[in-house]
Amino acid sequence: MGLAGVAGAALVATACLSGCANLGYYWQSVTGHLKLVNAARPIDDWLQEPQTPQRLRDKLALAKRIRAYASSELKLPDNRSYHRYADLHRSAAVWNVTAAPAYSLELKTWCFPVTGCVGYRGYYDEAAARAEAAQLTQQGWEAGAYPVTAYSTLGYLNWMGGDPLLNTFIVYPEGELARIIFHELAHQVVYAKNDTMFNESFATAVERLGGVRWMETQADDAARREYAAFDARRRQFRELSRATRRRLEAVYEAPSVAPDVKEQRKREVMEQFRAEYAQMKARSTDDPARWRGYDRWVAQANNAFFGAQAAYDELVPGFEALFRRQGGDWQRFYDAVRQLAALPKEERHRQLKEAAVG
């Protein structure tokens, strides 16, 4: 989820057609996004189509309700986004490449004229993404490529029909479908250039707060039970990952440590992470198939993966505290976030971390 690197690239691709150093990358961005947009049709067209499977019909009707709720109750933008649906006939909208140094969780950034610098680079072709990750690995980075089910164009492309619902996430449990729509619309409310962590943590806070309200007021008991199990797995895994990030940061920031000692301590932290994940999974009463996505993440985990995860949740407690401070009023909350976005990066991060502690 979030603003994929391809979104920023698509916004400026036409300006680069005569002489950009990354012309090939920009070209795949604009053509990939155009294919996605052209595949989308209004939700009502799908609902009226006799061949539309009943499960998809139900999910699209649900998405219409969620989209209306997003604007009426959460004060998210009321525009053309998420009123259409596209089947991409693949499992991800894009694949994001991330990279970090051997002894840091600080992500490598890629910069685009409109969106600024972000900590990932998106590709519509999985093979191209994995080739980029392999090249970065050869250059000494810890890198990887992971699937992204949805991304935001920040509202800049609403004139083209806006961001559509996709087959990559429409089948998710009700609570998760609501959270994805809330998250991506939040990117259209506030966006701070060159600050991936601020942007993604803000959108994650909106999705969590909005998701709780949706499940409490709009979902039935069956949907609540289904989502409770889904969310419990995610919470457990995020807590384990957060603890591992803290251990890795302690290793990397320790002064006057010989490289071989640092490498050994890093290896021990990663071994502990995988051992604790295996224990967590063994204690679970869930079907093991429910853990497959996490299995793949754990097998490939490195600094780049942990750094990317940090971008999505590091500042969330501060945003949640800010929401409470605004009395749970969504518009006042967004106004306060806009004020933070106007501050220097270090200052806005400091205030959010202090809010979380307070």
Residue, then its C-alpha position, 0 to 999 in steps of 0.5 A: m500500500g501507499l504511494a508506489g514509486v511508479a505513481g510518481a514516475a507516471l506523473v512526470a513521465t511525459a515531461c521526460l520523453s525527450g532526454c531523461a536518463n531513466l527514460g526506460y523506467y519512466w516509460q514502463s511507469v506511464t504505460g503500466h499505469l495507463k493499462l491499469v486505468n484503461a482496464a477499469r470500468p465503473i462499479d455499476d457496470w460490473l454489478q449489472e453484468p450477468q457474468t460477474p461472479q457473485r463473490l465479486r458482486d458482493k465485494l464491489a457492493l461492499a466497496k461502494r458502501i466503504r467508499a461513501y463512508a470514507s467521505s461522509e464519516l472520515k472526511l476523506p476526499d469525495n472524488r473519482s477514486y475507487h468508483r471503478y474496478a479493474d481486474l489486472h489478472r495478476s496478484a499485485a498492482v506493482w512490485n516495490v524495490t527497497a534497499a538499505p546498507a548492511y548496517s542500517l535500516e535507513l532506506k535508499t531513496w529515489c527522487f521524482p520531480v513531483t512527489g520528491c524522494v521516496g524509499y522505494r521504486g516501483y515496477y509493473d513487471e515483477a521480473a524487472a523489479r527482482a532484476e533491479a533488486a539483484q543489481l542493488t545487491q551486487q552493489g553492496w546493498e541489502a535489497g529486495a522486491y515485494p508485491v504491492t496490492a494498491y498505490s495512490t497517485l495523490g489525486y493528481l490523476n483523478w481527471m483520468g478516472g482516479d485510482p481504481l479498486l483492483n482484483t489484488f485487494i478486493v477479495y480481502p476481509e471486510g475490515e482489511l478492504a476498508r483499511i486499504i481504501f482509507h489508507e490510499l485516500a489519506h494520501q490525497v489529504v496530506y503529503a509531505k515531499n521527501d518523507t516516506m515515513f511521515n506519509e505512510s505512517f499518517a495513512t496507516a493511522v487513518e486506516r487503523l482509526g477508520g477501520v476500527r470505526w467501520m467495524e464497530t458501526q457498519a460490520d456484522d458479527a461474522a465480518r468482525r470475527e473474520y477480521a479479528a483473526f486476520d488482524a490478530r496475526r498481523r498485530q503479533f507479527r508487527e510486534l515481533s518485527r518492531a522488537t527485532r528492529r530495535r535490536l538491530e538498531a542497537v547493534y548498528e548504533a553501538p560505538s566502537v564495535a569491530p565489523d566482525v563482532k557487529e556482523q555476528r551480533k546482527r546474525e544472532v538478532m536475525e536468528q532470534f527473529r526467525a526462531e521467535y516467529a516459528q514459536m509464534k506460528a506454532r502456538s497459533t491455532d490458525d490454519p498454517a496456510r494463513w501464515r504463508g505471506y509471513d513465511r515468505w517475508v521472514a525467509q527474505a527479511n533483511n535491512a531493506f524489509f525492516g526499513a520499509q516496514a518501519a516507514y509504515d508504522e514508526l510514527v503511527p502512535g504519534f498520529e493516533a495521539l494527535f487524533r485523540r488530542q483533536g477530540g476525534d474530529w477528522q477535519r481538525f486532525y487533518d488540519a493539524v497534520r497539514q501543519l506538521a507537514a509544513l515543518p522541517k522533517e526532523e521537527r515534525h518527527r520529533q513532535l510526533k514521537e513526543a506526542a506518542v510518549g505523552 
